[in-house]
């Protein structure tokens, strides 16, 4: 089961709230925001996350963590860790070579912050508008002039393929705010 969206169809402007693709748009926008932040950014949910462990003693986890119910390293249960606000501390580290650490816990916020809901809504509306006008990639298109039919393009690296585009400055802000840690959700409960 996927994580809940960061906004609800009712949060969308009235022209879009009842649209058949409203939930899909919010799901796409929510996934993009979470990927940019490197964190779950969710109302409290019990999930299992997978994190790469190594020799470091502190294993960064999505924040905040309410309760931890199980921790495994490469499938074997471990209990010799201490939960800290920044993650899990273990005296001997999390492995001499990279390991897969799975943590089952209740992560999340009491509620999604209003500015994150707004960001989700803005990205979802961009996605819906793009779909309503026929979709397709606009990668590299910088401007169009109607008289004499001129077009100009950015270099390929600057083009965006999807209207759900999060600029680098916003990505850095999200990662700093939510403690991006490169987690992968394995399972939700």
Secondary structure by P-SEA (a helix, b strand, c coil): ccccccccccccccccccccaaaaaaaaaaaaaaaaaccccccbbbbbbbbbbccccccccccccccccccccccccccccccccccbbbcccccccbbbbbbbcccccccccaaaaaaaaaaaaaaaaaaaacccccccccccccccbbbbbccccccccccccccaaaaaaaaaaaccccccccccc
